[in-house]
Amino acid sequence: MLEVWLALIDGEGGLIEMGKEKYEIVEEVQKQLEELLADEELRAIVEYRESALRDENSKLYNAEQKGKKERTKATGKKSGLKQGKKQLEETTIEIAKKLKQENMSIEKIAEITGVEKEKIEKL
């Protein structure tokens, strides 16, 4: 029976005829389907609805793609900020190390660089 219904949907005539012989309802459904398809106003409504659904699906897909790009950008920004912060800390430590080598006081190095006195002492 499933094959007959699928044939009715796909418009395969041979299986429909075979279905009509076996199942009375197939002929009735085929007539109703033909009547519906012949109604221009109803067909226009169905086509409009299908078009609206395709548009909505397209909008949803585009929004999803945009969201994925934004998440990727946000992740990239976070990663970049982390990396930049790490590089800044490393550079600041290097500056503190050089200032210590120049015999600047630990207090003054800490004041200039913002590095903790304990870290400077370990350099």
N, C-alpha and C positions, 0 to 999 in steps of 0.2 A: 504494500500500500504506500509506503514511504516513497518508493520510486515513482509511483503515479503522481503523488503530490509534487515531487521535485520536477517531474516532467511538465506538469501543469504550470509551474512557476517559470521554467525555462522555455516553455512553448514547444516541447517535443511532441509533435502530433501523434506519432505511432503509439507511444505509451499512453497518451491521453485516451485514444480510441480504445485501447485495450482496457484501460481503467474504467471507461464508461460501461463496457460490457460486464465487468466484474462488480463494480460498485456504482450504485445509482447516484450517490452524492457527488461523484466526480463530474457528471454532466451538469448537475445543478450549479455546482461551484464554478464550472467553466462558463456557464451562461451569465452568472452574476459578475464574474471577472470581466467578461467581454462588455457587459453593460457599463460597468464602472470605467473601463478604459475608453468607452465611446463618449462618455460625458466630458465634454471639453472643459467646463468650469471646474469640475472635480479634478481632472487631470492637471489643470493649471495650479490648483491649490496644492496638490501633491507635489508637483515640480517645485513650486515656491517653497514649500516646507523642506523638501530635500535640499534645495539650494541654501536655505537658512541653516540647516543642520551642518552642511559642508562648511559654510562660512564660520559657524561657531566652532567646529572642530579645528579649522585652520587657525582661528584666533587663539584657541586654547594651546594648540601645538606651538605657535609662535611665542606665546607668553611663557610656555614651559622652556623653550630654547633660550629665551632672554633671561629667564631665571637661572638657568644653568650657567650662562655666561657671567651673570652677576656674581654667582657663588664662586666661580672660578677666579674672577677679578678680586673678590673680597679675600679669598684664600691667598691669592698672590700678593695682595697688599699686606696682609698679616705676616706672611713669610718675609716679604721685603723689609717690613718694619723691624721684625726680629733680627734679621741679618744686619740691617743698618745700625740697630742699637748695639749689637754685639761688636761690630767694627768700631763704633764710637768708643765703647768701653775699652777695647784693645788699644786703640790709638791713645786714649787718655792715660792708660797704664804706661804705655811707651813714653809718653811725654813726662809723666811723673818719674819714671825710671831715669830718663836723661837729666831731669832737673836734680835728682838725687845725686847722680854722678857729677854734676856741676857744684856739689856741696851746698845746695840750697837747703834751708831748714825744712824739716818734715812738716812743721806747722804751716809754713808758707806754701809748700807744694800742695798740701791738703786744701788750703784756702783757694789757690788758683785753679786746681784741677777738679776738686770735689771728691777726690779719692780719699778713702778712710786712712787715718794715720797708721793703723795696724797693717794695712796692705802695703803702704809706702815703706814701712820699716822692713817688710819681708822682701822687698825688691833688691 
